[in-house]
Amino acid sequence: MKIIARGAEAVLIRSGSRLIKKRIRKGYRHPQLDNFLRKSRTRRESRLLDKASNLISVPKIVEVDEDNTKITMHFIPGKKLSDYLDKAPFQKSLQVCRQIGREIAFLHKSDIIHGDLTTSNMVLWQNKVWIIDFGLGFTSARLEDKAVDLHLLRQALESRHFLKWNEYFQKVLEGYKNYDKAGLVLKQLQNVELRGRYKRKKH
């Protein structure tokens, strides 16, 4: 077994073809509260992954251990899009971004909000985009939550892929229009972005 990543909430351990996500204790929280939060977040993430697995390509769950706040799932061995997009031929990257939009559309149709849509949480494997890490995810039918999900992706693209982010995001939106409520979400996205620009001007 090998630790491949450490985050604020969890450590990721690879064991052969499997990945173990273990939520870590927070010493600054009351032990009972900490235990409750880690268990509830483990349960929520596993349920979201299970629901999403019927819609798009996500890691398949092998085992959920709520008592030890662990999720064991299949390891996706492809290329992280954060590393791949800017190195691939431009037209191929645009095709991938359109696929990203379609995957998000399927999630939003089922009211799944990922909560951390970045190209670091997307893997290209077997010519498909796999979305990983639903640790900040939740379910919501609110247009605002879906718009914020897209807004976070836009910000992530602008930050990580700043030379081509606009072309990438436009392709994402093309793919997203498979969602029957895409027009309403994109209108709300404009409001979210206007609020963001207004806040920056005030500062």
C-alpha positions as CSV (number, residue, x, y, z in Angstrom):
1,M,0.0,0.0,0.0
2,K,1.2,3.5,-0.8
3,I,-0.1,6.9,0.1
4,I,-0.5,8.9,-3.1
5,A,-2.2,12.1,-1.8
6,R,-3.0,13.9,1.4
7,G,-5.8,16.5,1.5
8,A,-7.3,18.6,4.2
9,E,-10.0,16.0,4.8
10,A,-8.6,12.7,3.8
11,V,-5.6,10.6,2.8
12,L,-5.6,8.5,-0.4
13,I,-3.9,5.1,-0.3
14,R,-3.4,2.9,-3.4
15,S,-3.4,-0.8,-2.9
16,G,-2.9,-2.5,-6.3
17,S,-6.0,-1.9,-8.4
18,R,-7.8,-0.3,-5.5
19,L,-7.9,3.1,-3.9
20,I,-8.7,3.7,-0.2
21,K,-10.0,7.1,0.9
22,K,-9.6,7.5,4.6
23,R,-11.0,10.6,6.3
24,I,-8.6,11.8,8.9
25,R,-9.2,13.0,12.5
26,K,-9.3,16.7,13.2
27,G,-7.7,17.5,16.5
28,Y,-9.3,20.9,16.8
29,R,-12.8,19.5,16.8
30,H,-14.6,17.8,19.7
31,P,-14.0,14.1,19.3
32,Q,-17.7,13.2,19.2
33,L,-18.4,15.9,16.6
34,D,-15.4,15.0,14.6
35,N,-16.4,11.3,14.5
36,F,-20.0,12.2,13.6
37,L,-18.8,14.5,10.7
38,R,-16.4,12.0,9.3
39,K,-18.9,9.2,9.4
40,S,-21.7,11.3,7.8
41,R,-19.4,12.6,5.1
42,T,-18.2,9.1,4.3
43,R,-21.8,8.0,4.1
44,R,-22.9,10.9,1.9
45,E,-19.9,10.5,-0.5
46,S,-20.5,6.8,-0.9
47,R,-24.2,7.4,-1.7
48,L,-23.3,10.1,-4.3
49,L,-20.8,7.8,-5.9
50,D,-23.2,5.0,-6.0
51,K,-25.9,7.2,-7.6
52,A,-23.5,8.8,-10.0
53,S,-22.2,5.3,-11.1
54,N,-25.5,4.8,-12.9
55,L,-25.1,8.0,-14.9
56,I,-21.5,8.6,-15.7
57,S,-18.0,7.1,-15.4
58,V,-16.9,7.2,-11.7
59,P,-14.8,4.9,-9.5
60,K,-16.8,1.8,-8.6
61,I,-17.1,1.3,-4.8
62,V,-15.8,-2.0,-3.5
63,E,-16.5,-1.4,0.2
64,V,-17.7,1.3,2.6
65,D,-16.5,1.2,6.2
66,E,-18.4,4.0,8.0
67,D,-17.0,3.1,11.5
68,N,-13.4,3.7,10.2
69,T,-14.5,6.4,7.8
70,K,-13.1,4.6,4.7
71,I,-14.2,4.1,1.2
72,T,-12.5,1.5,-0.9
73,M,-13.0,1.9,-4.7
74,H,-11.4,0.9,-8.0
75,F,-8.3,3.0,-8.9
76,I,-8.7,4.9,-12.2
77,P,-5.2,4.6,-13.8
78,G,-5.6,7.2,-16.6
79,K,-4.3,10.8,-17.1
80,K,-5.4,13.6,-14.9
81,L,-6.9,16.3,-17.1
82,S,-5.1,19.0,-15.2
83,D,-1.9,17.5,-16.8
84,Y,-3.4,16.3,-20.0
85,L,-5.5,19.1,-21.5
86,D,-2.7,21.6,-22.4
87,K,-0.4,18.9,-23.7
88,A,-2.9,17.2,-26.0
89,P,-3.7,18.3,-29.5
90,F,-6.0,21.3,-29.2
91,Q,-9.0,19.7,-31.1
92,K,-8.7,16.6,-28.9
93,S,-8.8,18.8,-25.8
94,L,-11.9,20.6,-27.0
95,Q,-13.6,17.2,-27.6
96,V,-12.7,16.2,-24.0
97,C,-14.1,19.5,-22.7
98,R,-17.4,18.9,-24.5
99,Q,-17.5,15.4,-22.9
100,I,-16.9,17.0,-19.5
101,G,-20.0,19.2,-20.1
102,R,-22.1,16.2,-21.0
103,E,-21.0,14.4,-17.8
104,I,-21.9,17.3,-15.7
105,A,-25.2,17.6,-17.4
106,F,-26.0,14.0,-16.4
107,L,-25.1,14.7,-12.8
108,H,-27.2,17.9,-12.7
109,K,-30.2,16.2,-14.3
110,S,-30.2,13.9,-11.3
111,D,-29.6,16.8,-8.9
112,I,-26.0,15.7,-8.0
113,I,-23.7,18.7,-7.2
114,H,-20.1,17.7,-7.3
115,G,-18.9,20.7,-5.3
116,D,-15.3,20.6,-6.5
117,L,-15.2,20.5,-10.3
118,T,-11.6,20.9,-11.3
119,T,-9.5,19.2,-14.0
120,S,-7.6,17.6,-11.1
121,N,-10.7,15.7,-10.2
122,M,-11.2,14.3,-13.7
123,V,-9.3,11.5,-15.3
124,L,-9.1,10.4,-19.0
125,W,-9.1,6.7,-19.3
126,Q,-10.3,4.3,-22.0
127,N,-11.2,7.4,-24.0
128,K,-13.7,8.5,-21.4
129,V,-13.8,11.3,-18.8
130,W,-14.0,9.8,-15.3
131,I,-15.1,12.2,-12.5
132,I,-13.5,11.5,-9.1
133,D,-13.6,12.8,-5.5
134,F,-17.2,13.6,-4.5
135,G,-16.1,14.5,-1.0
136,L,-17.7,18.0,-1.2
137,G,-20.7,16.8,-3.1
138,F,-24.4,16.9,-2.2
139,T,-27.8,16.7,-3.8
140,S,-29.8,19.7,-4.7
141,A,-32.4,20.8,-7.3
142,R,-31.6,24.5,-6.9
143,L,-30.4,26.3,-10.0
144,E,-28.1,28.3,-7.9
145,D,-26.1,25.2,-6.7
146,K,-25.8,23.9,-10.3
147,A,-24.7,27.4,-11.5
148,V,-22.1,27.6,-8.7
149,D,-20.8,24.1,-9.7
150,L,-20.2,25.4,-13.2
151,H,-18.7,28.6,-11.9
152,L,-16.2,26.7,-9.8
153,L,-15.1,24.8,-12.9
154,R,-14.8,28.0,-14.9
155,Q,-12.5,29.4,-12.2
156,A,-10.5,26.2,-12.1
157,L,-10.0,26.3,-15.9
158,E,-9.0,30.0,-15.8
159,S,-6.5,29.3,-13.0
160,R,-4.9,26.1,-14.3
161,H,-5.3,26.5,-18.1
162,F,-5.2,30.2,-18.4
163,L,-4.0,30.4,-22.0
164,K,-7.0,28.4,-23.4
165,W,-9.5,28.4,-20.6
166,N,-12.2,30.3,-22.5
167,E,-12.2,27.9,-25.4
168,Y,-12.3,25.0,-23.0
169,F,-15.2,26.4,-21.0
170,Q,-17.2,27.2,-24.1
171,K,-16.9,23.5,-25.1
172,V,-18.0,22.5,-21.6
173,L,-21.1,24.6,-22.0
174,E,-21.8,23.1,-25.4
175,G,-21.8,19.6,-23.9
176,Y,-23.8,20.9,-20.9
177,K,-26.7,21.9,-23.1
178,N,-27.8,18.3,-23.3
179,Y,-29.5,19.1,-20.0
180,D,-33.1,20.3,-20.5
181,K,-32.7,23.0,-17.8
182,A,-29.3,24.1,-19.1
183,G,-30.7,27.5,-20.2
184,L,-32.0,28.3,-16.8
185,V,-28.8,27.2,-15.1
186,L,-26.6,29.3,-17.5
187,K,-28.8,32.3,-16.9
188,Q,-28.2,31.8,-13.1
189,L,-24.5,31.3,-13.9
190,Q,-24.5,34.9,-15.3
191,N,-25.9,36.2,-12.0
192,V,-23.3,34.2,-10.0
193,E,-20.5,35.7,-12.1
194,L,-21.9,39.2,-11.9
195,R,-21.9,38.9,-8.1
196,G,-18.3,37.8,-8.2
197,R,-17.2,40.7,-10.3
198,Y,-19.1,43.1,-8.1
199,K,-17.4,41.8,-5.0
200,R,-14.0,42.1,-6.6
201,K,-14.7,45.7,-7.6
202,K,-15.7,46.6,-4.0
203,H,-12.3,45.2,-2.8
